[in-house]
Amino acid sequence: MSRIDWDAATAEAVALLREYLRIDTSNPPGNEALAVEFLAGILSAEGIAFEVAESAPGRSNLFARLGPPAGGVCLLNHTDVVPVEREYWSVDPFGGELSDGMVWGRGALDMKGMGIFELMTFILLKRQGVELRESVTFLAAADEEAGSAFGVSWIERHRPAWMDTDLVINEGAYGLVSSRGPQVFQVAPTEKVPLWVKLTVRGRPGHGSVPHGDNCAEHLVQALERVTRWQRELRIVPIMRSHVQAMHAAGFSNVATDEAALAEAQRSPSLRARLSNTVTVTTIGTGIKVNVIPAEATATLDCRLLPDADPDTFLHELRDVLDDERMQVEVLNRFIGAESPMDTRFVQVVSDVVAELVEGAQIAPEMTSGFTDSRIYRLRGIPAYGFVPCLLQPEELAGVHGHNERISVENIRLGLQVLYEVVRRLVSA
Amino acid sequence: MIDWAAIQREALDIFVRYLQIDTTNPPGNEKPAARFLGSLIEAEGLETEYIETQPNREVLVARLRGDGSKGGLMLCNHTDVVPVEARYWDMPAFEGVVRDGRVYGRGAVDMKGCGVMQLIAFLLLKRQGLPLKRDVVFCAVPDEEAGSAWGMGWLCKHRPDVVDVEFELSEGGMGAARFAGKPARLFSVATNEKLAAGLKLTAVGTPGHGSRPHEDNSAIHLMRALLRLHEWDRGITYTPDTTAYLERLADAGLMPPASDAAAVEAQIRRSPALYAAFVNTLNVTMVNSGIKVNVIPAKSEAMLDCRLLPGQDREAWRQEVIRRVDDDRIEVEFVTRNATGAAPAADWDTELFWTINNVIKESMEDAVVVPSMTVGATDNRFLRGRGIPAYGFIPCLLSPEEAAGFHGNNEFLTVENLNMGCELMYEVVRRFCC
């Protein structure tokens, strides 16, 4: 077995990522079949068999397996990306630009970059002729960003064999680097539980020149404003206690105790999101014309609950805060929380590899504040972890669902090397 | 003699067919409406002119010649209608459904019904062959509901010869079957109107993932601003016109006397439609924020329908709103950049006003006729700007339910009102022009 030329592998990964980012898979509508076509072409060239399954017109999922026919490690990634607000980008979000040592584009971090690490890991295992004691699967799923109905949820019903795995490595936690030096690779065994809510209020339409006091747009604005002032309880669940302590031990923060964490959460939206149920007003829509009082106004709330919170209690509290009988509260999407164990061989291997490859780096457990496809595996009892082995600066993290999303070539090299080594150790004889 | 029963059947038939022409603006497509009305005029052997302002959008003009001893009277109506929220209608909005003595359809009161009354008056003058002192100009224009740039605004700019008249009648005032909760026969002749000064508020924040809320969410900024505007009491302002209006109402026993200022103000505040004539209004009509349920929106926008009292300056109003919002993350700009300044009020004490007054009083002894201010904008502002007394006058007695049809759901006009409107309109025009 020859040694891997990591310079060449990195160059190859950069080229592939740039091409991948040029494929616009904004969801909605998704168009993930274009991404699948791209990935399929690469696997074909390597002589690796794969399967493609269409879940809706223009939307498909891709699966490939190396080694034994069941179990093993699944390298899971999603091919869709969230939409962009183009006017705020300084580069073409679908241009795959390489400049200043960075590859730019929607999906660079979430999660086409990780998808390329997984693809390259998969391909390198084949090229290196690694003898596989355990199976490795590569699964590229659609529709993660809109709730997975045409991705992993569809696969669960229509291609259950694709989910035959003992372990899932997926997005869900990035590594972090502080300007002061400390470096931490995070591993997420659980995540916040989304509860998406649509609010609808009806009023009396009429001519815009006569405000009549029953304007649904105003009812909605007033209720939403109450929601934004709603103070919710801060609470430290066990995985977050471990996280806080590990980050402190790694020299990443000076917050060590529960009390300090609760105080820090008042200042830090990111920590607050992991210590409380959150509510974000994400869309408001009403009106057909500037001089017509609308008959109906709607808004959506992106609520994320702690894994052990009761959604019905939360909804009850939300109704109290909205404090408007006219308001219809409709649940668009509700999930169930689940957690994978941290005392597993996977976590140990991650810890070993990180210690060997990145001097001075530590690992820390984390709770994903977003949601990922991992939840579907966890609910089936399959351990699934968020583990994107890059070391990101805070400003790079802002690109996730934000503007000017990018990943450094240095991180592509690091991610590729760490992921390959972790997977190699888990599956090789 | 006029066979009014036959005329009523004719008017109803025309009205139903007119309502079946979908002239929702945007986009308008008013040409078929202009051609429909024009064909009825041509059938009487009269000439018509169609003036295209945009593809598929036309002005219809027809003229009955007077002897030139007096200036012309224009009967002006708009052919476009506002959009429909079909799911809130109990019947199709473009079929002209006649049910229980009511004619339902978008435009029934705003303003195809009045257009039919003007048309019937015009056709009857021709059929009766009466000698006219004044020219009578029938003019049906597009685009009133979207600012008139391709309707009356265009006509005044490009065809001033058409609007060279001494008086004009259009929408803006009408009869009300109830006033301040009491039965009444109150006819408003609109001599003045408010100035549209719609504003767009744009809030900019920081985008991000919906799972990690932060305080710089543009939707939150916008909501707080809208709330501050909602809680803003701008008081009550009396103008010379509205003062005269209140005096005439008080004389008719429909308002407390001016000496009891508190009672007057209380009654004004009880009625949204009345209140709107005494305040710069501000109405949130559109809000648009966000692209996806899990993305914090970087930009949120709201449109406010604002209407200013006569004499108020648009820019001063914008500055006032900016001060009230008090948040420099929020941009406040006009919805329409090229809006006109305040229009001068037309003089109400004219031969036309008194003709209307007399015709109505002779028809209904207990009727009250008042000069008034329209709270919405009409095409009359263009003509008033040219010094022409342009009056808003729909000669019907609308119930509150009927009046709610303006830009509302299940818009209708009763057959009774259509008949009354045709007769009164004819009589006003005949008496004024013969």
Interface residues (C-beta under 8 A of the other chain):
Chain A: P28 V82 P83 E85 Y88 E145 A146 K192 P194 W196 R204 P205 G206 H207 G208 S209 V210 P211 H212 G213 N215 A217 E218 L220 V221 Q222 L224 E225 T228 P269 S270 R272 A273 T278 V279 T280 V281 T282 T283 I284 G285 T286 G287 I288 K289 V290 N291 V292 I293 P294 A295 E296 A297 T300 D302 R304 L332 N333 S369 G370 F371 A398 V400 H401 G402 H403
Chain B: V82 P83 E85 Y88 E145 K194 A196 G198 T206 P207 G208 H209 G210 S211 R212 P213 H214 E215 N217 A219 I220 L222 M223 R224 L226 L227 H230 P272 A273 A276 T281 L282 N283 V284 T285 M286 V287 N288 S289 G290 I291 K292 V293 N294 V295 I296 P297 A298 K299 S300 A302 M303 L304 D305 R307 V335 V375 G376 A377 A404 F406 H407 G408 N409
